């Protein structure tokens, strides 16, 4: 499929292809969605908008990380032999940088639950499956979407109440054996972004990248499949709660805590963002699908939304808006996601330390506009963001100068932890 893109992105389109430009746009939307949730309240941007952005933006980012891993390791013809080993070394080294950067951000005292450490672990975990076909990856993602949350529930229900609920990794956890155990729980089971429930998103992204985001039918297929998964996830949760008694059980449980207000409290919880995991008692909490709850229904539903959004973004490169250049700022922002993500976390930490942070529309607008302007201006003098440049250098050193071309079909822009080796 051909498309007429604006001059500002024509050179990139010729090098990487319009379909990859669509991935940039999706990545930009994910970054902006996370920033909006971090800098404004539900009352300021609207309950519905906040509900739609909360959790789903980060999940879209995780999905796109998987897509980028596929695009930089051969797309539908996975790398093998020496090139694959070099790519694995590069990815592993970049993931280590992400782990350190993520924990450093936590030390700043920002209110953001930083996801970078979980991304690092996810990248390490998928290294063995980089040769898999899209079919095997899709099956693994589907199994993980159900088995991961179920395993999380079993582990947490069999042990003591979690001490790591909603936490993210910190440097001090490496200083003792108990700290390491605590760190494992944070990363894999009951932290803010437990690997058990986030791995399916990266696997799904890998499957999509292996299948082919450059196919002419990719936008339509992803929109249809993603929408179907969203309906299955959220619709299945509603049916399980309201059609099979789950809602009444949870209301009765909450009535013990807030007599006479159980239904109201449950409705608020179902609309609110969680802290990475769902309750274990009663077991019916696993039937919910609220943001950041990590239930099977939320994983399937939010994953479906992310897939559909990617499809829309892939389709957007053929629109009049793309031809007019209106999407160029998003393309620029989507090419330096790590720089923008880290920048907004640092800025929030500084404002809080100076007692200048107060969630509001003006502040949220500033946090949304400044990164876009920065990305557009920066791209005029450099082709990659500062932190993306650092990751690339680390990756090349780790690969011993043998970093392979991303694909014979074109490269891929930087996701968190990934960047086109040709740039």
C-alpha positions as CSV (number, residue, x, y, z in Angstrom):
1,X,0.0,0.0,0.0
2,X,1.4,3.4,-0.9
3,X,0.7,6.6,1.0
4,X,1.6,10.2,0.6
5,X,3.3,11.4,3.8
6,X,4.3,15.0,4.7
7,X,7.8,16.1,3.9
8,X,8.8,16.1,7.6
9,X,8.5,12.4,7.7
10,X,9.1,11.4,4.1
11,X,12.7,10.4,4.7
12,X,11.7,8.2,7.6
13,X,8.9,6.7,5.7
14,X,11.1,5.7,2.8
15,X,13.6,4.1,5.2
16,X,11.2,2.4,7.6
17,X,7.9,2.3,5.8
18,X,4.6,3.9,6.7
19,X,3.4,1.0,8.8
20,X,6.3,1.7,11.2
21,X,5.4,5.4,11.3
22,X,2.0,4.1,12.6
23,X,3.8,2.4,15.5
24,X,5.5,5.7,16.3
25,X,2.1,7.4,16.5
26,X,0.7,4.7,18.8
27,X,3.7,5.0,21.0
28,X,3.2,8.7,21.3
29,X,-0.4,8.3,22.3
30,X,0.7,5.8,25.0
31,X,3.2,8.3,26.4
32,X,0.7,11.1,26.4
33,X,-1.9,9.0,28.0
34,X,0.4,8.1,30.9
35,X,1.4,11.7,31.4
36,X,-2.2,12.8,31.4
37,X,-3.1,10.3,34.2
38,X,-0.1,11.3,36.2
39,X,-0.7,15.0,36.1
40,X,-4.5,15.4,36.3
41,X,-7.4,13.9,38.3
42,X,-10.5,12.2,37.1
43,X,-12.5,15.2,38.1
44,X,-10.4,17.4,35.9
45,X,-10.3,15.4,32.7
46,X,-13.5,13.6,33.3
47,X,-14.3,10.3,34.9
48,X,-14.7,8.5,31.5
49,X,-11.5,9.9,30.0
50,X,-9.5,9.1,33.1
51,X,-11.0,5.6,33.3
52,X,-10.1,4.9,29.6
53,X,-6.5,6.2,30.0
54,X,-5.7,4.7,33.3
55,X,-3.7,1.5,33.0
56,X,-4.5,1.1,29.3
57,X,-1.8,3.6,28.2
58,X,0.9,1.6,30.0
59,X,-0.5,-1.6,28.5
60,X,-0.4,-0.1,25.0
61,X,3.3,0.7,25.7
62,X,4.0,-2.8,26.7
63,X,2.4,-4.2,23.6
64,X,4.4,-1.8,21.4
65,X,7.6,-2.9,23.2
66,X,6.8,-6.4,22.0
67,X,6.1,-5.2,18.4
68,X,9.4,-3.3,18.4
69,X,11.3,-6.3,19.6
70,X,9.9,-8.3,16.7
71,X,10.7,-5.5,14.1
72,X,14.3,-5.3,15.3
73,X,14.8,-9.1,15.2
74,X,13.7,-9.9,11.7
75,X,9.9,-9.4,11.7
76,X,8.3,-12.5,10.0
77,X,11.8,-14.0,9.3
78,X,13.4,-14.1,12.8
79,X,17.1,-13.7,13.1
80,X,19.2,-16.8,13.7
81,X,22.7,-17.7,14.6
82,X,25.2,-14.9,15.2
83,X,22.9,-12.0,14.4
84,X,20.3,-13.4,16.9
85,X,23.0,-13.8,19.6
86,X,24.1,-10.2,19.0
87,X,20.6,-8.9,19.2
88,X,20.0,-10.8,22.4
89,X,23.1,-9.3,24.0
90,X,22.0,-5.9,22.9
91,X,18.5,-6.2,24.3
92,X,19.8,-7.7,27.5
93,X,22.2,-4.8,28.0
94,X,19.6,-2.2,27.3
95,X,17.3,-3.9,29.7
96,X,19.9,-3.6,32.4
97,X,20.1,0.2,31.8
98,X,16.3,0.4,32.0
99,X,16.4,-1.4,35.4
100,X,18.9,1.0,36.8
101,X,17.2,4.1,35.4
102,X,13.8,2.8,36.6
103,X,15.0,2.3,40.2
104,X,16.8,5.7,40.1
105,X,13.5,7.4,39.2
106,X,11.8,5.7,42.2
107,X,14.5,7.2,44.5
108,X,13.4,10.7,43.3
109,X,10.1,10.4,45.2
110,X,7.8,11.0,42.2
111,X,4.2,9.8,42.7
112,X,4.5,7.9,39.4
113,X,4.6,4.1,39.8
114,X,7.6,3.7,37.5
115,X,7.3,0.7,35.1
116,X,10.8,0.6,33.7
117,X,12.1,-2.1,36.0
118,X,9.3,-4.4,35.0
119,X,10.0,-3.7,31.3
120,X,13.7,-4.7,31.9
121,X,12.6,-8.1,33.3
122,X,10.1,-8.6,30.6
123,X,12.8,-8.1,27.9
124,X,15.1,-10.6,29.6
125,X,12.3,-13.1,29.8
126,X,11.4,-13.0,26.1
127,X,15.0,-13.4,24.9
128,X,14.5,-17.2,24.6
129,X,11.4,-16.9,22.4
130,X,12.7,-14.4,19.9
131,X,12.9,-17.2,17.3
132,X,9.3,-18.3,17.8
133,X,6.7,-17.9,15.0
134,X,3.8,-15.5,15.5
135,X,1.5,-18.5,16.0
136,X,3.5,-19.8,19.0
137,X,3.8,-16.4,20.4
138,X,0.0,-15.7,20.1
139,X,-0.7,-19.0,21.9
140,X,1.8,-18.2,24.6
141,X,0.2,-14.7,25.1
142,X,-3.3,-16.3,25.3
143,X,-2.3,-18.9,27.8
144,X,-0.4,-16.3,29.8
145,X,-3.4,-14.0,29.9
146,X,-5.3,-16.6,31.9
147,X,-2.6,-18.6,33.6
148,X,-0.6,-15.5,34.8
149,X,-3.4,-13.9,36.8
150,X,-4.5,-17.4,38.1
151,X,-1.0,-18.2,39.3
152,X,-0.8,-14.8,40.9
153,X,-4.1,-15.5,42.8
154,X,-2.9,-18.9,43.9
155,X,0.5,-17.6,45.2
156,X,-1.0,-14.7,47.0
157,X,-3.9,-16.7,48.5
158,X,-1.6,-19.4,49.8
159,X,0.7,-16.9,51.6
160,X,0.6,-14.1,54.0
161,X,-1.1,-10.8,53.1
162,X,1.1,-8.9,50.6
163,X,3.6,-6.4,51.9
164,X,4.5,-5.2,48.4
165,X,1.1,-4.2,47.2
166,X,1.6,-1.5,44.5
167,X,5.4,-1.2,45.1
168,X,8.1,-0.8,42.5
169,X,11.7,-2.0,42.7
170,X,14.3,0.1,44.8
171,X,18.0,-0.1,45.1
172,X,17.9,-0.8,48.8
173,X,16.2,-4.2,48.1
174,X,19.5,-5.5,46.8
175,X,21.2,-5.1,50.2
176,X,20.0,-8.3,52.0
177,X,18.5,-11.7,51.4
178,X,15.1,-10.5,52.7
179,X,15.3,-7.6,50.4
180,X,15.9,-9.8,47.4
181,X,12.9,-11.9,48.4
182,X,10.9,-8.8,48.7
183,X,12.1,-7.6,45.3
184,X,11.1,-10.9,43.7
185,X,7.6,-10.5,45.1
186,X,7.4,-6.9,43.8
187,X,8.6,-7.8,40.3
188,X,6.7,-11.0,39.7
189,X,3.6,-11.2,41.9
190,X,2.1,-8.2,43.7
191,X,4.0,-5.1,42.9
192,X,2.6,-2.3,40.8
193,X,3.5,-4.0,37.5
194,X,3.8,-7.8,38.2
195,X,5.5,-9.7,35.5
196,X,3.0,-12.6,35.8
197,X,0.2,-10.3,34.4
198,X,2.3,-8.1,32.1
199,X,4.2,-10.7,30.2
200,X,1.2,-11.5,27.9
201,X,1.2,-8.0,26.6
202,X,4.8,-8.2,25.4
203,X,4.2,-11.7,23.9
204,X,1.2,-10.4,22.1
205,X,3.2,-7.5,20.7
206,X,5.9,-9.9,19.6
207,X,3.3,-12.0,17.8
208,X,1.9,-9.0,16.0
209,X,5.3,-7.9,14.9
210,X,6.1,-11.4,13.7
211,X,2.8,-11.6,11.9
212,X,3.5,-8.3,10.1
213,X,2.4,-4.7,10.8
214,X,3.4,-3.7,7.3
215,X,0.7,-5.9,5.7
216,X,-2.0,-4.0,3.9
217,X,-4.7,-5.7,5.9
218,X,-2.9,-5.2,9.3
219,X,-4.9,-2.1,10.4
220,X,-8.3,-3.7,9.7
221,X,-7.3,-7.0,11.2
222,X,-5.9,-5.5,14.4
223,X,-8.9,-3.3,14.8
224,X,-11.3,-6.3,14.5
225,X,-9.3,-8.7,16.6
226,X,-8.6,-6.0,19.3
227,X,-12.2,-5.0,19.4
228,X,-13.3,-8.6,19.8
229,X,-10.9,-9.2,22.6
230,X,-12.0,-6.0,24.4
231,X,-15.6,-7.1,24.2
232,X,-14.7,-10.6,25.4
233,X,-12.7,-9.2,28.3
234,X,-14.9,-6.5,29.6
235,X,-18.1,-8.1,28.5
236,X,-17.0,-11.4,30.1
237,X,-16.3,-9.6,33.3
238,X,-19.7,-7.9,33.3
239,X,-21.5,-11.3,32.6
240,X,-19.5,-13.1,35.3
241,X,-20.3,-10.4,37.9
242,X,-23.9,-9.7,37.0
243,X,-25.0,-13.0,35.4
244,X,-23.5,-15.5,37.8
245,X,-23.7,-13.8,41.2
246,X,-20.1,-12.4,41.5
247,X,-21.3,-8.9,42.0
248,X,-23.6,-9.8,44.9
249,X,-20.9,-11.8,46.6
250,X,-18.5,-8.8,46.5
251,X,-21.2,-6.4,47.7
252,X,-21.9,-8.7,50.7
253,X,-18.2,-8.8,51.4
254,X,-17.9,-5.0,51.4
255,X,-21.0,-4.6,53.5
256,X,-19.0,-6.0,56.4
257,X,-16.5,-3.1,55.9
258,X,-18.9,-0.3,55.1
259,X,-22.5,-1.3,56.2
260,X,-25.1,0.0,53.8
261,X,-22.6,1.2,51.2
262,X,-21.3,-2.0,49.8
263,X,-22.8,-1.6,46.3
264,X,-21.7,2.0,46.1
265,X,-18.1,1.1,47.2
266,X,-17.9,-1.8,44.7
267,X,-19.1,0.4,41.8
268,X,-16.4,3.0,42.8
269,X,-13.7,0.2,42.9
270,X,-14.7,-1.1,39.5
271,X,-14.3,2.3,38.0
272,X,-11.0,3.1,39.9
273,X,-7.4,2.2,39.0
274,X,-5.9,-0.5,41.1
275,X,-2.3,-1.0,42.3
276,X,-1.3,-4.0,40.1
277,X,-3.2,-6.9,41.6
278,X,-6.7,-7.9,42.6
279,X,-8.0,-9.2,45.9
280,X,-7.9,-12.9,46.8
281,X,-10.7,-13.1,49.3
282,X,-13.3,-13.7,48.2
283,X,-12.1,-15.3,45.0
284,X,-14.8,-13.4,42.9
285,X,-12.4,-10.4,42.8
286,X,-10.8,-12.3,39.9
287,X,-14.0,-11.7,37.9
288,X,-13.5,-7.9,37.8
289,X,-11.8,-5.9,35.1
290,X,-10.9,-2.5,36.6
291,X,-7.6,-0.8,35.4
292,X,-4.4,-2.1,36.9
293,X,-6.2,-5.0,38.6
294,X,-4.4,-7.7,36.6
295,X,-7.3,-10.1,36.3
296,X,-7.7,-12.3,33.3
297,X,-10.6,-10.2,32.1
298,X,-8.6,-7.0,32.4
299,X,-5.6,-8.5,30.7
300,X,-7.8,-9.6,27.7
301,X,-9.9,-6.5,27.6
302,X,-7.1,-3.9,28.0
303,X,-4.9,-5.9,25.7
304,X,-7.7,-5.9,23.1
305,X,-8.0,-2.1,23.4
306,X,-4.2,-1.7,22.9
307,X,-4.3,-3.9,19.8
308,X,-7.3,-2.0,18.3
309,X,-5.5,1.4,19.0
310,X,-2.4,0.1,17.2
311,X,-4.6,-0.8,14.3
312,X,-6.1,2.6,14.2
313,X,-2.7,4.2,14.3
314,X,-1.4,2.1,11.5
315,X,-4.5,3.1,9.4
316,X,-3.9,6.8,10.3
317,X,-0.8,7.1,8.1
318,X,-3.1,7.0,5.0
319,X,-5.4,9.8,6.2
320,X,-5.7,13.4,5.1
321,X,-4.3,14.4,8.5
322,X,-1.1,12.4,7.8
323,X,-0.8,13.9,4.3
324,X,-1.2,17.4,5.8
325,X,1.6,16.8,8.3
326,X,-0.7,17.0,11.4
327,X,0.7,13.8,12.7
328,X,4.3,14.6,12.4
329,X,4.6,15.9,16.0
330,X,3.3,12.5,17.3
331,X,5.8,10.7,15.1
332,X,8.6,12.8,16.6
333,X,7.4,12.1,20.1
334,X,7.0,8.4,19.5
335,X,10.6,8.2,18.4
336,X,11.9,9.2,21.8
337,X,9.6,7.6,24.4
338,X,12.2,6.9,27.0
339,X,13.5,10.4,27.1
340,X,10.0,11.8,27.4
341,X,8.9,9.3,30.0
342,X,12.0,9.9,32.2
343,X,11.7,13.6,31.7
344,X,8.1,13.8,32.9
345,X,8.9,11.7,36.0
346,X,11.9,13.9,36.9
347,X,9.8,17.0,36.4
348,X,7.1,15.8,38.7
349,X,9.6,14.9,41.3
350,X,11.1,18.4,41.2
351,X,7.8,20.1,41.3
352,X,6.8,18.1,44.3
353,X,10.0,18.8,46.1
354,X,9.5,22.5,45.5
355,X,5.8,22.1,46.6
356,X,4.6,23.4,43.2
357,X,2.8,20.3,42.0
358,X,-1.0,20.4,42.1
359,X,-2.9,18.2,39.6
360,X,-4.8,20.5,37.3
361,X,-5.8,21.1,33.7
362,X,-3.2,23.8,33.1
363,X,-0.4,21.6,34.6
364,X,-1.6,18.5,32.6
365,X,-1.7,20.6,29.4
366,X,1.8,21.9,30.0
367,X,3.1,18.3,30.6
368,X,1.5,17.2,27.4
369,X,2.5,20.2,25.2
370,X,6.1,20.6,26.3
371,X,7.3,17.0,25.4
372,X,5.7,17.4,21.9
373,X,7.4,20.7,21.3
374,X,10.7,19.3,22.6
375,X,10.5,16.2,20.4
376,X,9.8,18.3,17.3
377,X,12.7,20.7,18.0
378,X,15.1,18.0,19.0
379,X,14.4,15.9,15.8
380,X,15.6,18.9,13.8
381,X,19.1,18.5,15.2
382,X,19.3,14.8,16.1
383,X,17.6,11.6,14.9
384,X,17.2,10.0,18.3
385,X,16.5,11.3,21.8
386,X,19.3,11.6,24.4
387,X,18.4,8.5,26.3
388,X,17.6,6.6,23.1
389,X,21.1,7.5,21.9
390,X,22.6,6.1,25.2
391,X,20.6,2.9,24.9
392,X,21.8,2.5,21.3
393,X,25.5,2.9,22.3
394,X,25.1,0.4,25.1
395,X,23.4,-2.1,22.8
396,X,26.2,-1.8,20.2
397,X,28.9,-2.3,22.7
398,X,27.1,-5.3,24.2
399,X,26.6,-6.8,20.7
400,X,30.4,-6.3,20.1
401,X,29.7,-4.1,17.0
402,X,27.6,-6.9,15.4
403,X,24.2,-5.4,15.9
404,X,22.1,-6.7,13.0
405,X,20.0,-4.7,10.7
406,X,16.4,-4.6,12.0
407,X,15.0,-6.2,8.9
408,X,15.4,-6.3,5.2
409,X,12.0,-4.6,5.0
410,X,13.1,-1.6,7.1
411,X,14.0,-0.6,10.6
412,X,12.0,0.4,13.6
413,X,12.0,3.4,15.8
414,X,12.9,3.5,19.5
415,X,10.6,2.0,22.0
416,X,11.6,1.8,25.6
417,X,14.6,-0.4,25.4
418,X,14.7,-0.8,21.6
419,X,15.9,1.2,18.8
420,X,16.8,0.7,15.1
421,X,20.4,-0.3,14.9
422,X,20.9,1.5,11.7
423,X,20.3,4.9,13.1
